[in-house]
Amino acid sequence: MDPISEILDEIPSETADAAKAAIFENWNAKAESAMDRQRVIAKQNASENFKSVNGIGEMVLSVDPQIYHFWNWKVPGCWRDSDFIRWFKRNFPECVVKCGGTGKSMFLMPGLLKTA
C-alpha cells in the first residue's frame, strides 16, 4: 500500500465526508459564478458589433476563463479541435459571437492598444 492510501485510511469517515462535501460545495459555487459571468458576457456579445481583424481573423466565441480552463482540463487540447468547437457552439450558444466582415486593423505597441 502506498503512503497516501495509508494516510487516507487513517482519516475518520466523518472528516472525509465533510471534506468531500466542502470540496463539492466550493466547486458548485465556482461553477455558478462562472455561469453568472458568462451570462454577462452573452449580453455584451449580443449588444456589440464585432469585426474581424486583418491578419488574425474573426472572433468566434467569447468564453469565461474558468469555463475555458474547465473544458481544457476535461478534454485536453479541445480548443484546437474544430469538431469540439462546433459542438461547443451548438450546446453553448450564449458564447457565440456574431462577427462582421473585415474593417479593423490592429497596431500593438508595448502598453498601448490602438485600433484604426
HELIX and SHEET records of a PDB file:
HELIX    1   1 PRO A    3  GLU A   10  1                                   8    
HELIX    2   2 SER A   13  SER A   47  1                                  35    
HELIX    3   3 PRO A   65  LYS A   74  1                                  10    
HELIX    4   4 CYS A   78  ARG A   80  5                                   3    
HELIX    5   5 SER A   82  ASN A   91  1                                  10    
HELIX    6   6 PRO A   93  CYS A   95  5                                   3    
SHEET    1   A 2 PHE A  50  VAL A  53  0                                        
SHEET    2   A 2 CYS A  99  LYS A 104  1                                        
SHEET    1   B 2 MET A 106  MET A 109  0                                        
SHEET    2   B 2 LEU A 112  THR A 115 -1                                        
END                                                                             
